Structures are given as structure tokens and as C-alpha cells.
Amino acid sequence: MNEPVTELDQRFSGPAATPASWDETRQVLEAAELSWIVTVRADGRPHLTPLVAVWFGEALYFTTGDAEQKAVNLRGNSHVILMTGGSDWDAGLDVVVEGDAVPVTDDAVLGSLAAAWAAKWDGRWQFQVRDGAFQQDGGAALVFAVKPGKVLAFAKGSFGQTRHTFA
């Protein structure tokens, strides 16, 4: 992945704010146990729901059942926002990823992702790979990759807004 262009947006930052580095921002994505995804319904209304995601290589990956609302939405509009952070006011970094959700169906890639899911959650998330999807007791789970186009990092305490843009 190319290193992003990183800029502090002075309009929305405190006087003592410094830009969040891409390494710091990526570490938040890697460590996050819970993320939220926004998709767009066919009538244009947003849909927001929590999920677990894995940062792997150059993208953020998530799963969904084929009949879930986010999967229905993605069939009509691949634009998504994924976000993570904490509820503290004066500490931490909230991160927002904007991009397109692209289906992942290659069994070799899915095998690597299944191993990443298991490693991140100490084996609590176990997936088998078959027929271009994750398989679990509950059935098939579709897997999507979101390569960031833009990532916003909101520092709390110093109140800085950093924009990471990818070419």
C-alpha cells in the first residue's frame, strides 16, 4: 500500500493538535474489537450496524450474511463508511474509513483471512472456507474488503482531525 498523504485539518483542530500518523491510525484499526459500518439503502437512507472487522494487508475486511440488511444494501451501492473508536471525550483516537466494499471470493485469500480472524480473537471466531465464503454453524458468511480511499482520525483531548488520503 502506498503511504497516504497525511494532513491535519486546522479548521477542526485545537491549537495544540498534531496530525495522527498513519502508523498510529492503522494500529487503532488493527486493535479494534468492534467497528460500525454505514451502508446505503435503495431509497437513500443510511443503515448503521456494529460488526467485527480485521485489518489485513492493505484493507479492512468484514463479514455479513447474504440476507442481512448490509448485504442487501451492498448489492445496490458499494460505498461504505467503517468506523471505530471509544466513547471517552478526552483520550483516544476515533477512526473513520471511507471506501467501496468489494466481495472476496478467492478461497486462498479467504483462508488467510480466516486465520487472521482466529488469531485476532484468540480463536473465538473460527471460519471454514468453502465455495468462496466463510462457513460456520450458522451458514455462509460473505466477506468484503474495503481499501481505504480516505481515512479520518479524530484525536480526543488535543482535538485534532487528521485526513489520510490514498492515491
N, C-alpha and C positions, 0 to 999 in steps of 0.2 A: 504494500500500500504506500502510495506517496504520502509524505508528510503534509499535513494540511497547512494552509495559510491560517495563522492564529492572530486574532485581533481583539483587543479589549474595546468594548463599545463604551466610550466615555459618557454618552448620553444617559446610560442606565447604570452607571457605576459610581461608587463612592470615591472621594478624593484620594484615599489611601489604597484603592484597589489595584491589583496587578493581574495580568492575564493568567488564567489557569493553563498550564502546559498541556499539550496533547497527551503526554505520558500520564499525568495526574487524572485527566478526564477519562482516558481509556481504562485506568485502574479502577475507577468508580464503576464503569460498565462491566468489567471483569468480575468485580466482587459482588455486584448487586444480586440479591436473592429474589427480589421482587421488582418487576417492571410493570408499566402500564402502557397499553397500546391504544392509539386512536386510529380508527378506520372510518370510512365514509359510506353511509348507507346510500342506496339507489336514489332516494329522494333528497340527498344532500345533507341530511342530518348527521352529526358525528356520533360515533359509538366508541365508548371508552370502557376498557376492561383490564383487570390485572392478569399477569401471566409470568411465567418463569422464562428467562432468556439466557443464552450463552453467547458471550463474545468469543469468537473463534477465528483466528487469522485476521481477516480484514472486514468482518461483518458481524452483525448481531443476528442471532438465529432464534426463532420461536416456533412453537407447535400449536396446532389447532385441529379440532375435529372438523370433518367436512361439512357437517350441518350447523356448526356454531356460527353465530352472527358475524364474527370477524371473517371467517372463511367465505360466507355469502357475500360480504361487502368487498372482499379482495377480488372476487371474480369480476366485479364491475369497475373497481378502481384500486390500483395497486399502491397509491400514495398512503404512507403511514407516518405516524409520529410514535416513537417509543421513548419513554421517559422513566427515570429512576432518581432516587434521592431520599431524603429524610424529612421529617416534619419539624426539625429544630429550626429556630429562627436565626440563631447567631453562630452556627457552626455547620460545616459540611459543604458539600457541592452537589447541586441538583443538575442532572444532565438530560438533555433532550436531543434525540436523534431523528433527523428528517431524512426520508428516502423512500424507495419503492421496495415492496415485498415481492420477492421472486421465489417461485416454488423450487425446492431442492428435491430431485428425484433420483439422483445417481446413488446407487446402493453403496459404493465405496466411500463417497463423501458422507453419506448418512451414517455409515459405520464409524467413521472418525468422530462425527458429531455425537453419536450415542455414547461413545467412550468419554467425550468431553462432558456430557450431561452427568454421567455417573460419577466422574471424578469431582466435578464441582460440588455435588451434593452428597459426597461420601456414600454413593451407591443407592441413595433414596430414589433416584429417578433411573429406572432401568428400562431401556428400549431394545427391542429386537428390530432388525432391519429386514424388510421383505416387500417386494413389489413397489419400490420407490417411495416408501413411507416408513415411519416408526410404527411398530406393532407393540401393543400392550394388552393386558387383560381386557380393557375396555374397548378394544378395537384399534383401528388405524388412526394415526395422527399425522396430518400433513405437516411438513417442515418448510419454513420460509426463511430466506436470507434477506437482510436489509443492509446493503452497503451504504454508509452514510454519504449524503450529499452535503449536508450541513449539520453540525453538532453545536448546540449551545450549552455552555457551562455557567451555572449561576452560583457564585461563591456567596456564602452567607457569613455574616459578621463584618467582613470588609465590603460586602455587597458589590461584587464585580460581575459583569456579564461579558463572557468571552465567546467569540464566534470562531469555530474551526470550519473552514471551507475546503472541500476536496475538489480537485480538478477532474 
